[in-house]
């Protein structure tokens, strides 16, 4: 199952929840009231993060040192080891020459696959990124906050971002990309991945004099108003002062203060390992002025309901969106997320024992699929059952929306999983939680079932948002079929009237009348003081389980010996479930008896009727399916010699 890791510095007064556009999904911490709706991303009592030009936590809000709780020096010596989690990333990017820099000619308006990367000495030093970071929040906003938004309180995806550089040698031009598709570094010196509509670029410019700006662009591919039509400018903010926070002005249908940026206008301590250019003459772990930049933007308002999976900070040669790119710091940014949980419905199990040796079990399962990311829709959600192979099958019996919004695919009802690596679309769009009901059949008891899901972060993107779950032994235990098991013994003399006891079913109707032939007889009587009788008995062993065969392990009589070795007894002796053909077996045999309670036979050879003969039987067995051990006995029969026989 997927694990969402929220940061240890996350404030108890703030809530993090899966973003569901139009659905409030914020849960307050125990004992705390939910925050009042936020309306801006800075200078608001309910914003989650400090935009104040430093990284130190100075209030009840988050800041970068409390978000990542990093020690100095930075605890990850491998510069290529990013810190990533649910809606968070920290990327180390500080060596010279830099092995992750743009080489050749690269622009923000190029296709991602056209970007080239490699090792490069960066000059001037202001183009060298040392660290980059981002953090996402789901924040509750009031109803009707923006035209087209719900009339009830709902969540916005708010992302804060930042970076520090090796030096500030003049005007600073930086960019921050948020990608919907996965973007990586190919072995051939090219980037892997493609743009998707909704990829977002934040451009930041700090000049020594003149206007300092923040611009927000959305990648559209064609038809945009910037970057040769590939970008759509969403918001613009500027100021003639580098001090304070610069935010967008109202325009293009968007409110003000939906995208903001600030910098450190004076030296500030770095909460992680940082070394400045030597000529800056600052102490260890001190940022010179303007090497640190941080900002934030309201994704839901400016871009819409999107789901990001990658983050990249970049330096640029100038302000324009077609400027040459210099350095980059690339990391995963797991805003997207999906979670699947599969459980067996208690008491739903049944078994088909029409073939007693190969029982078929049926159980009902519920598969809960959730959009567990910080924000954005998931697309083309597909479900698979990797365990449904080799005679195990699972059939979708229903799909229901639990919460949020989703476009479910009801044509999936009736689909049977019975081939390895086979998946079936269950929802085209997922912003909430759906449940897929399944009936599974298997020869295993229990069938510890599995489920895996995959989805796209954007239409047309790879289905690389994934999760899987296997039912634990505890979960599967509630659907383990509970077999009964047991055996019974009955023994009677062959002239018995059928009322023999010792069997849970009572007397056997087949013996309701005496045997037609009285085979209990006195053999050849000898003259006193002894005679040798022949005693004949019937011994029956029965299966008392209604739902499984019983395998007889031992069946013995103190006078007859091992009954399993008697002529004609099958080996192994397996009894079918009770009340079916073959649920019992009878051995009829005779033995030479010695009278009970007497050292020698009766002295009257012509009147032996007072002599009795007793023998006792025991048995053990195990269930053919569950291997449960059972026993029966001792059961005895006492026979008299009848009729008297004269010499």
ABEGO torsion letter per residue (X at the ends): XBBBBBBAABBAABBBBBBBBGBBABBBBBGBBBBBBBABABGBAABABBBAGBABBABABBBAAAAAGBBOBBABABAABBBBBBGBBBBBBBBOBBABBBBEBBBAABBAAABBBEBBBBOBAAABBABBBBBBBBBBBBBGABBGBBABBBBBBBBBBBBBBABBAEBBBBBBBBBABBBBBBAAGBBBEBBBBGBBBBBBBBBABEBBBBBBBBBAGBGBABGGGABBBABBBBBABABEBBBBBBEGGBBBGABBBBBBABBBBBABBBBBBAAAGBBBGBBBBGABBBBBBBAAAAAEBBBBABBBBBBBABABAABBBABBBBBBBBABBBBBBBBBBBGABBBBAABAABBBBBBBBBBBBBBABABEBBBGBBBBBAABBGGBBBBBABBBBABEBBBBBAAABGBBBABBGBBBBABABBABBBBBBBBBBBABOBBBBBBBBBBBABBGBBBABBBBBBBBAAAAAAABBBBBBEBBBBBBBAABAGABBGBAAEBBAAAABBBABBABBBBBBBBOABBBBBBBBBBBBBBABAABBBBBABBBBAAAEBAAABBGBBOBBBBBBBGBBGABBBBBBBBBBBBBGBABBBABAABAAABBBBBBBBBBBBBAAAGBBBBBOBBBBBBBBOBBBBX
